[in-house]
Amino acid sequence: MGPLILAGASVLLALGLTVLRHWRGRRWLRWTCGLVLLVPAIAGCVSGGYWTWFTHRGPPEPAHEVWFEGVEYTREVRVSPRAMVAHVVRVDLEAPGIDFLVTPAEPSDAGDVRADTVSGFAARHGVQVAINANFFFPFRANHPLDYAPRTGEPVHVVGLAASRGVLYGEGAKGTVTLNLSRERRAHFGPPPAEVWHAISGLGYVVRDGRRTSLEGTPVGDAPYPRTAIGLDVTGRYLLLAVVDGKQRGYSQGATLTEVADLMLKHGAHAAIQLDGGGSATLVRSSASGHVQHINATSNFRLPWWERPVANHLGIIARPLGP
């Protein structure tokens, strides 16, 4: 789409310049017609050029960084069997200062929470790292002017969720819940006697240290933007993974098998898939509170347009020492 916009804008630009330079009609009419052509032409050149760069740019460099006490970030870059950029955050649950926050419930007849972007959630609650969590409904994505939910609209989560002891959503067939206790212990499975924080996804991609069989569906077999979360065998390390997609040349996404292999590579003993596609988002907050987009979101295949989602998981962490 970007190259088509750029090509059309270039034609308008050429026509507008031709009218201004060579049309021998009245001056006011010449300038009016010329500007009518030039204004959308310039806007089209800017937007089409930016979109072309966004969808055809090459991959970034691999990276490994320590962001906060107990929080490390790795960016993996692959070119085979297709372009793929994966972001993995490892959280040491025994590091001092580590804590969690799941989107607080705002129950109503229309929904469990109010939709917000991941960056909006991070800024509002002051967490250091955040990702999108449960699948949700209602959802509509016909085109950039016709979509739901919008920020602030009520939505229901798929599966169980909880924030600071307040439960919302319901356990549903095929969902798996990650429970996070007050003491920063984490486990997958049925809720404990006291539920503190919880999010749910649609099934394991890794279980008991092995990849599960989740192929056989178009979404599972096809490269796609993904979000996943996992735990190592000791339960000490929490792994967050987001894979960029729908961006030819930069990152086309991952199959569920590739997500499972990614999680296994980084030490997951169990992992589940969270909401993906245009919802897949990872952000980080700086010491000043500025929220930085870490992955390249793909909502409507438009550059860095974040999708409002239902709930989120935030990681609270201390800055690195001097």
N, C-alpha and C positions, 0 to 999 in steps of 0.2 A: 504493500500500500504506500509506503514512504516514497519509493522511486516513482510511482504513478503521480502522486501529489507533486513531487519535485518536477517531473516532466511537464505536467499541466501548468504549473506555476511559471515555468521557464517560457512556455509559449505565450502566456498572458503578459509576461514581462517584455518579451520581444514585441508583441503587438502594441503595448502601451508606449514603449520608447519610439516605435515607428510612428504612432499617432502624434506624439509630442514633437517629433523632429520633422516630419514630412507632410503632415496634413495641412492643407492651405485654407481651411475654413476659418470661421471667426475664432479669434484668440480664446475667448472665454469658453466656447464650445470645445475647442481643441484640448484645452487644459482639463475641462470637466471630464471628457471622454478618456483622456490619458490617465487621469488619476483614478477613475473608476476601474481601469484595467490594472494600474500599477499597485494600488493598495492591497487587493487580494493576492496579486502576484508576489509581492514582497513577503506577505504573511505566509503564503504557500511555500515559498523558497525556504524560509526559516523553519517552518514546522516540518515540511517534507524532508529537508536536509537533516534536521535533528532526528526525525523518525528513521530515516535511512541509516544514519550512524548508529542509532540505538539498536536496530534489528540486525545490522550487518557488521558491527564492530567485532574485533577479535577478542579472545579471552584475556583476562587479567593474569598477573603473575601469582603463583602459589604463595601462601603466606602462613606463618605461625607466630602468634603474638600472645603475650600474657596481658589480659585486659585489667583484671582486678585481682585481689587476693582470692585464690582458689578458682579463678575463672580464666581458662585458656581458649584461644580461638585458632582454628585451622581452616584455611581455604584450599581446597583441592581443585585442580584444574586438569581436565582430561580432554583429549582430542579424538579418542577412539573408544567405542565404535561411532561416537558422535561428539560434538562439542558439549561439555558439561562442566558447570561450576557448582561446587558443593561447599557449604559453610557448616562447620561443626564446632559447637561450643561444649567444652567439658567443664563441669562444675563439681568441685570437691565439696561434698556435703559436710565434711569435717573441718573445713577452713573457717576461721573466725569471721563472724559477721555475715555469713551466708544465710539468706532467708528467702521466702517465696511470697508471691501474691498472685492469686487468681482473681479475675474480674469479679467484683462484688455483685451479688444478685440485686436486681431491681424488678421484683416479680409483679406481674399484671396479667390480666386475661389474655393479652396479646403476646406476652413473651416472658422469658426468664431474666433477660438482661437487655440493655440498650446497646445497639451496635456502635462500634468505634473502630478506628484504625489501630494497628499495633503501635504506631508512633504516638497517636493520641493518648492511648492507654499509658504508655511509658512516661509521657510528659505529665499527664494528670496525676499519676501516682508516684512519680519519682523513682522508678525502678531502674536498675543499671542495664539489664538485658531483658528483652521480651520477644516472644514469638506468638503466633496465632495458635489456638487450641482446638476445641471441639468443632465438628461439623455442625451445621445449623440450618434452620428453616424459619420463615419462608426465604426463598432465594430466587432472584430473577436477574438475568444478565443479557438482555436482548441487544442493547447497544449503549453507548456512553450517556445517552439521555433517558434511557429506560432501564433502570436497574433497581434492585432492592436486596438488602436493606440499605438505607442511607444512614449516615451518622446520626445517632440519637433515636432511631426507630427501634421498637421492641422486637426481639427475636427469641426463638426457642433454641436451646442447644440439643444436640443428639447425644444421648448418653448422660451419665451422671457428672455433675460438677459441684464444687464446693469452694467457698472462700471464707476463711477464718471461722469455720464451724457452721456456716450457713449453707445448707444443701440446696441445689436446684437442678432441674432436669430429672430424667429418670433413666434407670438402667434399661438398655434396649438390646435385643438380640444382635449378636455380632460385635458389640462394643466391648472394649477393655478399658478399665479405669486405672490411672496412676494416682496413688494416694500419697500425700505428703503431710507428715505429722508436724506437730508443734516442735518436736525435737529434731526436725530436719532429717527424719528417716523417710525412705521412699520404698514403695513396693507396688507391683501390679496385682490386680485381682479384686476380690470383694472388699467393700469398705470395712475398716476396722470398727471397733466399738465407738471410738471418737473419731469422727471425720473432721479434719482441719482444712486442708486444701486438696482439691481433686480435679482432674481433667480426664476426658475420655477420648479414645480414638476408635477407628473401625478395624479392629483386629490386629493381631501380632504380625510383624514382619520377621522378627527374631524371637525364638522361644527356646529356653534351655540351651542357649549357646549355638543354636542351629537356625538356619534360614527356614521359614515356613513356606508352604505352597499357597501363594496368593495370586497366581497368574490365572489365565483363562478368561479374563474380562478385558475389554478394550482399554479401560483405564489402567488396569494392572500391567498389561503387556506394552502399552505405548509409553514413549518418553513423555514426561509430564512434570510440571513444578511440584515439588513434594515438601512436606514437613513431617518429621518423625521425632520421637523422643524415646530414650532408652536408659537402661541401668547396667552397670557392670555386674559381675558375678558376686562381688562383695556388698553391693548396694551403696558403696561409698561415692561413686561417680555417676552423675546425671549427665546424659549426652543429648544435646539438642542439635538437630540437623535440618537444614533447609537447602533444597536444590533448586537453582534457577531453571527456568524453561521458557519455551515459546519465543526464543531469541536466537535465530539462525546465526551461526558464526560465533556467538558468545556462549550460549548454553541452551540446548534443546530439551533438557530435562532428563529424568531417570525413570526406568521401570521400577516396579516394586522389588524385583529381584536385585536390582542394582542398589536400591536404598538399603535392603537387608545386608548386602555385602559391604556397603559403606559403614553401616553401624557395627557389623562384626569386626571390620578392620580397626575401628576406633575403640574396641573393647566391650561392645554391648553383649550382655548375656540374654537380655530380653528387650524388645523395642516394639512400639506400636506406631501406626501411621495416624497422623492428625490431618486436619483439613489441608488440602493442597490447591493446585491450580493458581488462580489469581489471588487466593487467600494467603499463600505461602510468603511469610514475611519474618525477617529477623532485624531487630534494631538494637542499638547500643546508645546509652546516654553518657555524655561527657561530664566532667566534674562541674562544669558550669550549668548543667541541665540541658544542654543542646542535644537533641535526639538525632542520631546519625543512622541512615539506612545502610545496612550492611549488604543485603542482597538486592538484586535488581528485580523488583516485582513486575508482574506481567498482566495485571488486570486490564482486560480489553486490548492486550498487546500494546498498550500505550506507555511511554516512558515514565517509570516511577509513579504511576497512579496507584495508590494504595486502595485496596478494597476494605470497606468497613466490615468487620466480622463480629461474631457473637462474643466470644470470651478469649482470654489471653492468659499466658503464664509469664509472670515477671520474676526475674532473679534480682535480689537485693544483695549487694556486695560492697566491701570496703575498697577504697582506692589503694593502689600499691604504695608501699612505704617509701621513704626517701632512699 
